[in-house]
Amino acid sequence: MKAFQGVAISIFFISIFLCISIVSALGPNDAAASAQWSNSSPQAGDTVTIRFSFQSNVPDTIQLYGIGIHADWMPPNQLAGPRYTSGVTVIGRGSYTSDPYPIVIPSSASLGTHTYFVGIDAKGADGEEIIWDSADYTITIGTKSTTPPPTGSSPTKNPEKPTDRTTQLFFIAVTVIVIVVLVILLMLRKKSKTTSPTARPINQQPPNNPPPPPTPKDEPSDPQDFTI
């Protein structure tokens, strides 16, 4: 009876050891995994994408059937990530990086820091099932911004330099003065044409010759005494 009990206990412990070795053939340092988030501080209700990376540190080939994250807002034993029906072969000491995978942050997720880990479902070279989880990581869930989006605004203009502005005003003033002077000159010229008297014709008659001086008449001389 005692011998039977001893054999039963031995079989029990051997079965537990075999089950552990079959379920998990990787130790904590036999692999590494990480998740690259498209947004390092997502908000509740957001959809983000995650790119998963897995690195094997053992010489045996691993067939990867699933990889994903388990965050503290998820139910137990749930991974969010891609599944591979035919499996992805990861050679000994090889690595694998997934395509971006969409993850929805539930609106019920509380604000602040949350923890998550990356888990894999795989099989070893001998077909044994491998369930392996990485160390814990953290992600911060932020709050949605209440700032309204900016309305349409006119494009920003480069401010003019004071010197450029002064130069422009100077040239404008000079131009206006020149135009005013030209207009005044034109008006004066037009006015002078309309008000100038008609030139009198010049009489081309020959000048009158002055009358000749009067000829002195013979006046009788004073009578003189004479002797007959």
C-alpha positions in Angstrom: 0.0 0.0 0.0 2.8 2.4 0.9 4.6 1.5 -2.2 1.6 2.2 -4.3 1.2 5.6 -2.7 4.8 6.4 -3.3 4.5 5.5 -7.0 1.3 7.6 -7.3 3.0 10.7 -5.8 6.0 10.2 -8.0 3.8 10.0 -11.1 1.9 13.1 -10.0 5.0 15.2 -9.7 6.5 13.9 -12.9 3.2 14.7 -14.7 3.3 18.3 -13.3 6.9 18.7 -14.5 6.1 17.4 -17.9 3.0 19.6 -18.2 5.1 22.7 -17.2 7.8 21.8 -19.7 5.2 21.2 -22.5 3.2 24.4 -21.8 6.2 26.7 -21.5 9.5 25.7 -23.0 10.9 29.3 -22.8 12.3 31.0 -19.7 12.1 34.7 -18.9 15.5 35.3 -20.6 15.0 33.0 -23.5 13.0 35.6 -25.5 12.1 39.2 -25.7 9.1 41.0 -27.0 7.9 44.6 -27.3 5.1 46.8 -28.7 5.6 49.9 -30.7 2.6 52.2 -30.3 1.6 54.7 -33.0 0.7 57.1 -30.1 2.6 56.9 -26.9 -0.2 58.8 -25.0 -3.5 57.7 -26.5 -6.9 58.9 -25.2 -9.8 56.8 -24.2 -11.8 55.8 -27.2 -8.9 56.2 -29.6 -7.8 53.6 -32.2 -4.1 53.2 -32.3 -1.8 50.8 -34.2 0.8 48.6 -32.6 3.8 46.9 -34.2 4.9 43.8 -32.3 8.5 42.5 -32.2 9.7 39.2 -30.9 13.2 38.1 -30.4 14.2 34.4 -29.7 17.3 33.8 -27.7 17.3 30.0 -28.0 18.8 27.9 -30.8 15.6 26.0 -31.5 13.1 27.0 -34.2 9.7 28.4 -32.9 6.4 28.4 -34.8 4.6 31.6 -33.8 0.8 31.4 -33.9 -0.2 34.6 -32.1 1.3 37.7 -30.5 -0.5 40.5 -28.7 -0.7 42.7 -25.6 -2.7 42.2 -22.5 -3.5 45.5 -20.8 -4.9 45.9 -17.3 -8.2 47.0 -18.7 -8.7 43.7 -20.5 -10.4 40.5 -19.1 -8.0 37.8 -17.9 -6.3 35.5 -20.4 -7.0 37.8 -23.4 -4.5 39.0 -25.9 -5.1 41.8 -28.5 -3.0 41.2 -31.5 -2.7 39.3 -34.8 -3.3 35.5 -35.1 -1.5 33.3 -37.6 -3.4 30.2 -38.7 -0.4 28.6 -40.5 2.1 30.0 -38.1 5.2 32.2 -38.6 8.5 30.4 -38.4 11.1 32.1 -36.2 14.5 30.4 -36.6 16.8 29.9 -33.7 18.0 33.2 -32.2 15.9 34.9 -34.9 13.4 37.7 -34.7 10.0 38.7 -36.1 8.2 42.0 -36.5 4.5 42.2 -37.3 2.6 44.6 -39.4 0.8 47.4 -37.6 -2.3 46.1 -35.8 -5.2 48.3 -34.8 -6.1 48.4 -31.1 -9.1 50.3 -29.7 -8.7 51.9 -26.3 -12.0 51.5 -24.5 -13.8 54.6 -23.5 -14.1 53.2 -20.0 -10.3 53.1 -19.6 -9.3 55.5 -16.8 -6.9 58.3 -17.2 -3.4 57.8 -16.0 -0.7 55.1 -16.3 -1.7 51.5 -17.2 0.4 48.4 -17.4 0.5 45.8 -20.1 2.7 42.9 -21.3 3.3 41.2 -24.6 2.4 37.5 -24.9 2.9 34.9 -27.5 1.3 31.6 -28.4 3.7 29.3 -30.2 5.0 25.8 -30.6 8.5 24.4 -30.3 10.4 22.2 -32.8 8.9 19.1 -31.1 5.4 20.4 -31.3 5.2 21.4 -27.6 2.9 24.3 -26.9 4.7 27.5 -25.8 2.9 30.3 -23.8 5.3 33.1 -22.9 4.8 36.5 -21.5 7.2 39.5 -21.4 7.9 41.8 -18.5 5.4 44.6 -17.8 5.4 47.8 -19.7 3.4 51.0 -19.0 1.2 53.3 -21.2 -0.4 56.6 -20.2 -4.0 57.2 -21.2 -4.6 60.9 -21.6 -7.7 63.1 -21.8 -9.3 64.5 -24.9 -8.5 68.1 -25.5 -11.4 70.6 -25.2 -9.7 73.4 -27.2 -11.8 74.2 -30.3 -10.1 73.8 -33.6 -8.8 77.1 -35.0 -11.1 78.9 -37.4 -10.0 80.1 -40.8 -7.4 82.8 -40.6 -5.8 84.9 -43.1 -2.2 84.1 -44.0 0.4 85.9 -42.1 2.0 88.8 -44.0 5.6 89.7 -43.5 5.8 93.1 -41.8 7.3 95.8 -43.9 10.4 97.5 -42.7 10.0 101.1 -41.6 12.7 102.3 -44.1 10.9 100.6 -47.0 7.6 102.1 -45.9 9.1 105.6 -45.7 10.7 105.3 -49.1 7.4 104.3 -50.7 5.6 107.2 -49.2 8.3 109.6 -50.4 8.1 108.4 -54.0 4.3 108.6 -53.9 4.4 112.2 -52.6 6.9 113.2 -55.3 4.7 111.6 -58.0 1.6 113.4 -56.7 3.4 116.8 -56.7 4.7 116.3 -60.2 1.2 115.4 -61.5 -0.3 118.4 -59.8 2.3 120.8 -61.2 1.8 119.4 -64.7 -2.0 119.8 -64.4 -1.6 123.5 -63.3 0.8 124.3 -66.1 -1.6 122.8 -68.6 -4.5 124.8 -67.2 -2.6 128.0 -67.3 -1.5 127.5 -70.9 -5.0 126.7 -72.0 -6.3 129.8 -70.2 -3.7 132.1 -71.8 -4.7 130.9 -75.2 -8.4 131.6 -74.7 -7.9 135.1 -73.2 -5.1 136.7 -75.4 -6.4 139.7 -77.5 -6.4 139.5 -81.3 -3.4 141.2 -82.8 -4.2 144.4 -84.7 -3.1 144.5 -88.4 -0.2 146.7 -89.2 -0.9 149.5 -91.7 1.8 149.3 -94.3 1.2 152.8 -95.8 4.3 154.8 -96.5 5.0 157.4 -93.9 3.8 160.9 -94.7 6.6 163.2 -95.8 6.8 166.3 -93.7 5.8 169.4 -95.5 8.7 171.4 -96.8 9.6 174.4 -94.8 8.0 177.6 -96.0 9.9 179.5 -98.6 10.7 183.0 -97.3 9.0 185.6 -99.4 10.8 188.7 -100.8 10.0 191.5 -98.5 10.7 195.0 -99.6 13.7 196.3 -98.2 13.7 199.3 -96.2 13.3 202.4 -98.3 16.5 204.3 -98.8 17.1 207.8 -99.6 18.5 208.4 -103.1 19.3 211.4 -105.2 17.7 211.9 -108.6 
